[in-house]
């Protein structure tokens, strides 16, 4: 992030749209993901449950139905996802990109807003706190796929445009044609979104399929009169005979 905010990358981002797109990818995807995945555990609360509601009456409906345990609903991650998509879309609008090229101080606001929205999204996509039950694998895979497709839609619109979309990058010392610069920018957005979200999609999807295909992983009922837990019939034991 610091390298994107200081020269020479900050100067190149005002001349080439693909450099500005790489800067955007760092702020929106790379930095939040690396912060959440690489943060030391000692920086997180040791007992996250103490931040949750105390009594069962204060628990949300989805938590009370789960035996009093806190389990974030899909509405929470959907809210983070919508906030992240709206923020990314705002900073990809052609008029906003024109202003970024003319006023470099707006890059700081771009970095703060994109990172804040990205941190909220990635904290729900990964298991930041193992003691707290997070969302299911299928829900996280769906949210990651929607986030990836939103960036891909922006990239497709930019890459398949026949003319100039961002007029602030027309000429201005650039050694690339405007359409070529836009096509390279589209590839940068497509590749960055795939590298960030495809691992989440496949990992959570495979985890979900694995959990669904292993019913034996659940707690098996105890067979009556045997003291042994298992799904099959109890093992035959030799009957002990006592002398009369």
ZAMARGU-4260 file (C-alpha; in steps of 0.2 Angstrom, whole numbers, plus 5000, padded with zeros to 4 digits):
<rodrens>
0) 5000/5000/5000 | 5014/5012/5004 | 5022/5008/4987 | 5006/5012/4978 | 5005/5029/4987
5) 5022/5036/4984 | 5033/5038/4968 | 5036/5031/4956 | 5020/5021/4956 | 5009/5036/4961
10) 5016/5045/4946 | 5014/5031/4934 | 4996/5029/4940 | 4992/5046/4933 | 4999/5041/4916
15) 4994/5023/4913 | 4976/5017/4917 | 4983/4999/4920 | 4995/5005/4934 | 4980/5014/4942
20) 4970/4998/4940 | 4984/4988/4949 | 4984/5001/4963 | 4965/4999/4964 | 4967/4980/4966
25) 4980/4982/4980 | 4968/4993/4990 | 4952/4983/4987 | 4958/4965/4987 | 4977/4961/4990
30) 4979/4972/5006 | 4963/4967/5015 | 4966/4949/5011 | 4984/4949/5017 | 4980/4959/5033
35) 4966/4947/5038 | 4975/4931/5033 | 4992/4936/5040 | 4987/4946/5056 | 4995/4938/5072
40) 4983/4929/5083 | 4990/4939/5098 | 4982/4955/5090 | 4965/4947/5091 | 4955/4945/5107
45) 4958/4929/5116 | 4940/4926/5121 | 4929/4933/5107 | 4914/4927/5116 | 4915/4941/5129
50) 4911/4953/5115 | 4895/4944/5111 | 4878/4947/5120 | 4878/4939/5138 | 4860/4933/5140
55) 4850/4922/5128 | 4837/4935/5127 | 4850/4947/5119 | 4855/4935/5106 | 4850/4937/5088
60) 4836/4925/5082 | 4848/4915/5072 | 4859/4913/5087 | 4845/4908/5099 | 4839/4895/5087
65) 4857/4887/5087 | 4857/4883/5106 | 4863/4901/5111 | 4879/4900/5101 | 4883/4916/5090
70) 4883/4911/5072 | 4884/4926/5059 | 4869/4926/5047 | 4871/4927/5028 | 4863/4945/5030
75) 4879/4951/5038 | 4891/4945/5025 | 4878/4951/5012 | 4879/4968/5019 | 4898/4968/5019
80) 4898/4962/5001 | 4886/4976/4995 | 4896/4989/5004 | 4912/4982/4995 | 4904/4981/4978
85) 4897/4999/4979 | 4913/5006/4985 | 4923/4997/4971 | 4910/5002/4958 | 4911/5020/4964
90) 4930/5021/4962 | 4929/5013/4944 | 4917/5026/4937 | 4924/5035/4923 | 4921/5053/4930
95) 4929/5047/4947 | 4944/5040/4937 | 4946/5057/4928 | 4946/5066/4945 | 4959/5053/4952
100) 4971/5057/4937 | 4969/5076/4940 | 4969/5077/4959 | 4982/5064/4967 | 4976/5068/4984
105) 4960/5058/4981 | 4971/5042/4981 | 4972/5042/5000 | 4953/5043/5001 | 4952/5028/4989
110) 4964/5018/4999 | 4955/5021/5016 | 4937/5017/5009 | 4942/5002/4999 | 4953/4994/5013
115) 4939/4997/5026 | 4926/4989/5015 | 4938/4975/5011 | 4943/4971/5029 | 4924/4969/5033
120) 4922/4957/5019 | 4937/4946/5021 | 4934/4945/5040 | 4918/4935/5035 | 4926/4925/5021
125) 4939/4917/5032 | 4939/4910/5049 | 4947/4924/5058 | 4942/4918/5076 | 4942/4899/5077
130) 4932/4898/5093 | 4918/4908/5086 | 4907/4898/5073 | 4908/4907/5057 | 4897/4906/5041
135) 4896/4889/5032 | 4907/4885/5018 | 4893/4886/5005 | 4889/4904/5010 | 4907/4909/5010
140) 4909/4902/4993 | 4894/4911/4986 | 4899/4927/4993 | 4917/4926/4986 | 4910/4921/4969
145) 4899/4936/4969 | 4913/4948/4974 | 4924/4940/4960 | 4910/4942/4947 | 4907/4960/4951
150) 4925/4964/4947 | 4925/4954/4932 | 4909/4963/4925 | 4919/4980/4928 | 4934/4972/4918
155) 4923/4966/4904 | 4915/4983/4902 | 4932/4991/4901 | 4940/4979/4890 | 4927/4977/4877
160) 4924/4996/4875 | 4928/5001/4857 | 4933/5019/4862 | 4940/5029/4876 | 4930/5026/4892
165) 4942/5036/4904 | 4946/5052/4895 | 4958/5058/4908 | 4971/5045/4902 | 4969/5050/4883
170) 4987/5054/4879 | 4995/5064/4893 | 5013/5056/4891 | 5007/5039/4889 | 5016/5027/4877
175) 5001/5016/4874 | 4985/5018/4864 | 4969/5022/4875 | 4961/5006/4869 | 4977/4995/4873
180) 4978/5003/4890 | 4960/4999/4894 | 4962/4981/4888 | 4978/4979/4899 | 4968/4986/4914
185) 4954/4974/4911 | 4966/4960/4911 | 4974/4966/4928 | 4957/4967/4936 | 4952/4950/4930
190) 4968/4942/4935 | 4968/4950/4952 | 4950/4946/4956 | 4953/4928/4951 | 4969/4926/4962
195) 4960/4934/4977 | 4943/4925/4977 | 4945/4908/4967 | 4955/4900/4981 | 4941/4904/4993
200) 4928/4898/4981 | 4936/4881/4978 | 4942/4878/4996 | 4926/4882/5004 | 4916/4872/4990
205) 4927/4857/4993 | 4925/4858/5011 | 4907/4859/5010 | 4906/4844/4998 | 4918/4834/5010
210) 4907/4838/5025 | 4892/4833/5016 | 4899/4816/5010 | 4905/4811/5028 | 4890/4807/5039
215) 4901/4797/5050 | 4909/4813/5056 | 4894/4816/5067 | 4892/4810/5084 | 4886/4793/5083
220) 4872/4787/5095 | 4877/4775/5108 | 4871/4757/5106 | 4860/4752/5120 | 4867/4740/5132
225) 4885/4741/5125 | 4893/4757/5130 | 4900/4759/5112 | 4896/4773/5100 | 4894/4768/5082
230) 4883/4766/5067 | 4885/4748/5065 | 4880/4733/5075 | 4889/4730/5091 | 4904/4719/5091
235) 4901/4701/5097 | 4909/4698/5114 | 4912/4681/5122 | 4900/4678/5136 | 4908/4676/5152
240) 4902/4661/5162 | 4903/4660/5181 | 4905/4644/5190 | 4889/4638/5199
</rodrens>
